[in-house]
Amino acid sequence: MTSIRKTISTLGAALGVALAIGAAGAANADDKVATRTEGKTPTWPGISSSALEKFGGEAGVHNWVEALFYYIMLDNRINKIFIEHGNVARQIALNTELEQMVLGGPVKYEGASMSAAHGDLGITLTQFNAVVEAAYNACERVNTPYSVCNQLIAALAPFERVIVTR
Amino acid sequence: MTTKLGRLVALAALGMCGTAHAGWYNDGKVLATGGVITVDGAGGGGITPWATISGYETRDGINGGLHYTWVYLPNYSLNSYGATLGFFDRVELSYTNSTLPTGSTFDTVGLATRLLSSAVTDTGVKPFNTTIKMDVYGVKVRLFGEAIYDSDNLIPQVAIGGFYKNNHNDVLLDTLQAAKNKDWEAYVSVTKIFFPLNTLVNFTGRYTSANETGLTGFGGPDGNHKKFRPEASIAYLLAKNTAIGGEYQKHGKNLEGKSVVLDGVDLTQLTPLLGGTGDALKQHESDWYDLFFAYLPNKNLSFTLAYAMLGNITITPNQSGFYLSMHATF
C-alpha cells in the first residue's frame, strides 16, 4: 500500500513539473528558426535536396498553395480566420514564396515573419492542425506523393511555435 | 463483471462530460498522431507505450476512446477491452480488462491436480479452460518535448507513466511460483517523428518485475525485484492514415526454468522422475517482438493488425500469432 502511495505522490510531483515546463514553453522572440524570413528550414534530418523539384518547382508549389486555400476556404473550422485577416490572393502569392523558401528554393520571401503575421490572431493548435490537414489534402489534390509532402510538413512544422499563441 | 463495466462506464461518463461541455471537447490532433493502443491499454504502439497522449485532443480539450484487442496464439488467446481518456494532450488515463484463456496449456497440471485432489489443494488450474483475468489501470503524463512540430531539433517528446495491474487468478500464479499477483510498473517513453524520413521512433524504459506483462504475475520464487527493461518501436508512415513497423519488448527471467508448485511441492525437483515429459513442465519467458500494420481511416476508428512473436510463454514454446486491435475515438 505504501508503494502505491509513493507512486501516486511521485506522479503528482511529475505532473507539477510537466505543467511548469508547459507554461515555460511559450513562444519567444529568440526562436531563430520560427521567426526567420529567409532560408531553408534546418530540420533533423535535413530536407531532401530534391524536394522542391519533386514538388514541381515554383509552378508545382503554386498549384499546391492554390489547393491548400481551396481546402482552407471550405473548412468551416478555420475559413473565417483567413477571410477576416487579409486578402486571399495575396496570401496565396506569399505562401508560394514561403513554401519554396523553406524547401531551400532560390526565392525572396516578401512577407512578414510567421510570428509577426500571426502574433495577434490568437490561433489555437486545433486551428493550426486544421491547416496541416488541408496541407495533406492539397498534396493529394496535386498528386504529390505523401513522402514528398512530408518534406514540406517538416519544413513548416517549427512555425507552430510562433503561429499558435493560445 | 458489473464492477468492470461500472469502471468503464465511469471513464466513459467522464469523457461525456467533455462532450456535453462544448468548451472541453476537442478532436484537433492531426490524424494518427494519437497513436494506437497497447495491450496494457496505454496509447502507443501494440506493446510499447509512447510519449504521445491517446485521443485526438490538443492542449485545448479532452478526448478519449474505447478499444478491443484480440491476440491469437497457438496455446492462448488474449481478449482485452477498455477505455482511455486524454486531457489537454498532457495527461492520459486508461483502463483495460484482459482475459487470457490458456487453452490446453495447463490441462496436464489440472488433471494431475484432480487425480491427486485428496492430497493437493487448489492450484487455480481447472482440468480444462483455465482462464487468467487481469485489470490494468494506467496513467501517463507528458513532461516536455514535441514529437511532431519541433522538426528542427532532436529533443524528443518525453512522458512518464505507470500501470497498476491486478491479476485475479492469484492461485494459479502461486502454482507458477510468481511472487505477487498485483503490482505496479513505471515507465519513461521518448518519442520523435522524423518527417523527412516518414518515420516515428520510440524508446521506453519500463521499471517492472512482470512475467508476461503481469499475466503470469510479478517476480518469482527468488522475490519480486523490479528492473528497467528496454522497449522500442519504429513506425514507417506509408500514408497519412497508414503505418507499418516493428516493436521489441525486453522480458524478465523470474520464472526461468521453474516448474509448477503443487501444495508446496516444487515439481522442478520431481521432473526428472517424470522422464521425457519433465522438461515440458519447465517455464521459460522470451522477449516479445511484433510487426504491425496500422490503418486509421478517420479520426474515429483505427485498426491494427500485427504478427506477434512472443516465444516461450510459461511451459509452451513458439508462441507466434496474430494480433488485431480496434480503437474507436469520440
Interface residues (C-beta under 8 A of the other chain):
Chain A: S3 I4 T7 T10 L11 A14 L15 V17 A18 L19 I21 G22 G25 V33 T41 P42 T43 W44 P45 G46 I47 S48 T124 L125 T126 Q127 N129 A130 V132 E133 Y136 Y146 S147 N150 Q151 I153 A154 A155 A157 P158 E160 R161 R166
Chain B: N26 G28 K29 V30 L31 T58 R59 D60 G61 R90 V91 V139 V141 R142 L143 F144 I148 Y149 D150 S151 D152 N153 L154 I160 G162 Y164 W184 A186 F194 F195 P196 L197 N198 L237 L238 A239 K240
